[in-house]
Amino acid sequence: MSINAINSQLFLFTRANKLRQVTRQALIALGIDPNSVSSEEEAQALIKQLLSQKVQTSQTSESKKTCSAESEIIARAKSLASLVGITLTEAQPLDKTFQDISDKIDSLSRDGDNYALVQECRSKLESLKEDYFYLKRNEGAVFAAMDFNANINKMLLGL
C-alpha cells in the first residue's frame, strides 16, 4: 500500500469520525455514504433536504391516489365492459354498469364456449365491486369524521 493510499484512507476515516453516530446512521439509512460529506452541518442539511423531499413525494402520491380512486374504478369497469362487449354511457352510475356487466357475463356463460373468459371476467367484476365497496365505505367514514369534528367545533364555540 502506498503512502498516498494510506493518507487518503486516514483522511476519509478522520472525516467520517467528525460525524456523530446518530448522523452517520441517518445517512446510511437514507442510502448516503457518510464519507461523502465533510462536516456535521453538511450532513444535517443533506438529511433535512432528503427527508423533506420524501415527505413531499409521499404527500403528492397519496393525494393522487385518493383523488383518482373512483376514476380508476370507472376506467377498469369500462375496460371490462368493452372486454365482454358492452358499450357504456358517460352518465351511467357504477351500480348499473356492474349489473350490465354481470348480465352480459351470465349470457356468455350460458353460451358455454368461453369458460376461461367468463371466469376471468367474473373475477375482475368481483374485484371491481369490492374496490368500489371499500371506496364508498371509506368515503362514508370520512364524512362521518368531518361531521363529528363540525359538531365538536360547534360545542366548543357555544353555537
Backbone hydrogen bonds, N-H to C=O, Kabsch-Sander energy under -0.5 kcal/mol:
donor,donor_aa,acceptor,acceptor_aa,energy
6,I,2,S,-2.0
7,N,3,I,-2.7
8,S,4,N,-2.4
9,Q,5,A,-2.3
10,L,6,I,-2.5
11,F,7,N,-2.5
12,L,8,S,-2.4
13,F,9,Q,-2.4
14,T,10,L,-2.6
15,R,11,F,-2.3
16,A,12,L,-2.4
17,N,13,F,-1.8
18,K,14,T,-0.7
18,K,15,R,-0.7
19,L,16,A,-1.2
24,R,20,R,-2.5
25,Q,21,Q,-2.4
26,A,22,V,-2.2
27,L,23,T,-2.5
28,I,24,R,-2.2
29,A,25,Q,-2.5
30,L,26,A,-1.7
31,G,28,I,-1.3
32,I,27,L,-3.0
36,S,33,D,-2.1
37,V,34,P,-1.0
43,A,39,S,-2.1
44,Q,40,E,-2.6
45,A,41,E,-2.4
46,L,42,E,-2.3
47,I,43,A,-2.5
48,K,44,Q,-2.6
49,Q,45,A,-2.4
50,L,46,L,-2.4
51,L,47,I,-2.5
52,S,48,K,-2.3
53,Q,49,Q,-2.0
54,K,50,L,-2.2
55,V,51,L,-2.3
56,Q,52,S,-2.4
57,T,53,Q,-2.5
58,S,54,K,-2.5
59,Q,55,V,-2.5
60,T,56,Q,-2.4
61,S,57,T,-2.6
62,E,58,S,-2.2
63,S,59,Q,-2.3
64,K,60,T,-1.9
65,K,61,S,-2.0
66,T,62,E,-2.2
67,C,63,S,-2.0
68,S,64,K,-1.6
69,A,65,K,-0.6
72,E,68,S,-2.6
73,I,69,A,-1.9
74,I,70,E,-2.4
75,A,71,S,-2.4
76,R,72,E,-2.6
77,A,73,I,-2.4
78,K,74,I,-2.5
79,S,75,A,-2.2
80,L,76,R,-2.3
81,A,77,A,-2.7
82,S,78,K,-2.4
83,L,79,S,-1.7
84,V,80,L,-1.9
85,G,81,A,-1.0
86,I,81,A,-3.3
88,L,86,I,-0.5
92,Q,89,T,-0.8
97,T,93,P,-2.1
98,F,94,L,-3.0
99,Q,95,D,-2.0
100,D,96,K,-2.7
101,I,97,T,-2.6
102,S,98,F,-2.5
103,D,99,Q,-2.6
104,K,100,D,-2.2
105,I,101,I,-2.5
106,D,102,S,-2.4
107,S,103,D,-2.2
108,L,104,K,-2.3
109,S,105,I,-2.3
110,R,106,D,-1.6
111,D,107,S,-1.1
112,G,108,L,-1.1
115,Y,113,D,-0.5
118,V,114,N,-2.8
119,Q,115,Y,-2.4
120,E,116,A,-2.2
121,C,117,L,-2.7
122,R,118,V,-2.5
123,S,119,Q,-2.2
124,K,120,E,-2.3
125,L,121,C,-2.5
126,E,122,R,-2.5
127,S,123,S,-2.1
128,L,124,K,-2.4
129,K,125,L,-2.7
130,E,126,E,-2.4
131,D,127,S,-2.5
132,Y,128,L,-2.6
133,F,129,K,-2.6
134,Y,130,E,-2.4
135,L,131,D,-2.2
136,K,132,Y,-2.5
137,R,133,F,-2.4
138,N,134,Y,-2.4
139,E,135,L,-2.3
140,G,136,K,-2.3
141,A,137,R,-2.0
142,V,138,N,-2.3
143,F,139,E,-2.5
144,A,140,G,-2.3
145,A,141,A,-2.2
146,M,142,V,-2.4
147,D,143,F,-2.4
148,F,144,A,-2.4
149,N,145,A,-2.4
150,A,146,M,-2.2
151,N,147,D,-2.3
152,I,148,F,-2.4
153,N,149,N,-2.5
154,K,150,A,-2.2
155,M,151,N,-2.2
156,L,152,I,-2.7
157,L,153,N,-2.1
158,G,154,K,-0.7
158,G,155,M,-0.7
159,L,154,K,-2.7
